[in-house]
Amino acid sequence: MPTLRFIVLIAAAAGSNAAVREQELPFQPTAEQRAACEADYNKFCLGMIPGQGRIIACLSRQYDQLSESCKKLVDAAKK
């Protein structure tokens, strides 16, 4: 019985870790969303290293100059 209890505890811990990891994941745009911002990225953020929200932050700083389709992506990423 102790083995079964150990397995249940490990499974519960793994499940809670997966939920935490899911919450920590940054916004992940689809290929279609990335295409909507490609020109704006090339104009304002070229050379920016992706990760930890840097691209969205860069695009946000240029928000007034972004294409309408890219503004939608930036708005969605802020939610």
Steps between C-alpha positions, in 0.01 A plus 500: 500500500782750566607463136152592377494804729841609366383465139187706571709773665741512206213518249335782696827693520564456129150622417538811713840574345350473152230751594762742631710461184192568287437827681862608457507455124512831316264589219567270204371649172390276216671509163212712369539748787876519447441574132268787600789666685791400277532836323468690828754273666743554212448876519511556876648195674741335257784333687303475825560162662169315542395373840358621830261738323772718343344510152153591633658765725689646204188505283301654788743791515420573134127433537377819331702418188403132469272357234145431618552123478812520714323720756248218544782257574660736751162556667443123521844448653425748777200294621 
